[in-house]
Every structure is written in structure tokens, then in C-alpha cells.
Amino acid sequence: MKWMNHALVTGILVYGFSGGKVFFTLAGMAGSLFPDRIEGRPPEEGEKLEPWRRLHRKASHWFVPYAAMAVTALISALTHRAGETVFSLVGSFSLGCLFHIGEDALCGYVPSLHPRRKIGARCCAVGSVSEYIFCFCLAALLVLGMVLL
């Protein structure tokens, strides 16, 4: 999935889950870009592209560390009143990372419980018109759900 679609879908999801808190939404949107950013930019076509592709969606897309960070941060936010906002921002960031991985699983394959085994579905190709239509429809449904509920 392209970065703008990650930010759109994750932003709407975190906005809804956080009760409309903008800072948590921004933290979630930043988290939705993190798994791809830590891999670096893909090189231009050429001999360096293939090694990059072999490493793409490997360790950076394994959900277990992000899930552990989200659970720890959210439990800490509930139990430690002094750092509630900081823990909630960290939790929102890691939730954004988790949403990123889930969204990528719709357009390809990501590591499962075992980091070397992949799960996912190829509902649409990355960067295709169908990806943008899917994300727009999903975002519209999420916003409609927030308005009606």
C-alpha cells in the first residue's frame, strides 16, 4: 500500500478509536509510515533494487514487537496517571504500526507469528487504481460509521 493510503486509513481509524484526539491521530499516522521508513527508500531500478526487495516486509513488518509496545504503553497509560499522555501517544504510534502491517497484508504478504512465515492476501496491487478506490471506499465507510454511531 502507498504511504498516503496508510496515513489516510490509519488516521481515520485512530481518530475514531481515540475519540477524536488529534495528537493521538497524528501519532498513529506517523506510526503508519514507520515500518516502511526504517527500511529506507527503495533504490532506483537497477542492481540494488533486488536486494532491497528481498528484505522488504521482513523484520520491520513483524507485528509482535509493535503489539508488545502497544499493549505495554496502553496498560501503562491506564495505571500511571503521571505519564498518561506520553504512554497514550506511544500506544497510538505503535497502533499505527500495527494498522500499517494489517493494511500491507491486504496488498501482499507480511510475517505471521513466526517471522519467516508469511500471511496475507493480494486484494490489489500496490499503487494501482484499485488500491486507491479500495482505500477511499474504506475511509468513506469508516467516516460514515463514526457519523452514524
C-alpha positions, 0 to 999 in steps of 0.5 A: 500500500502507498504511504498516503493510503496508510496515513489516510486509513490509519488516521481515520481509524485512530481518530475514531478509536481515540475519540477524536484526539488529534495528537493521538491521530497524528501519532498513529499516522506517523506510526503508519509510515514507520515500518516502511521508513526504517527500511529506507527508500527503495533504490532506483531500478537497477542492481540494488533494487533486488536486494532491497526487495528481498528484505522488504516486509521482513523484520520491520513488518513483524507485528509482535514487537509493535503489539508488545509496545502497544499493549505495554504503553496502553496498560501503562497509560491506564495505571500511571496517571503521571505519564498518561499522555506520553504512554497514550501517544506511544500506544497510538504510534505503535497502533499505527504500526500495527494498522500499517502491517494489517493494511500491507497484508491486504496488498501482499504478504507480511510475517505471521507469528513466526517471522519467516512465515508469511500471511496475507492476501493480494486484494490489489496491487500496490499503487494501482487504481484499485488500491486507491478506490479500495482505500477511499471506499474504506475511509468513506465507510469508516467516516460514515460509521463514526457519523452514524454511531 
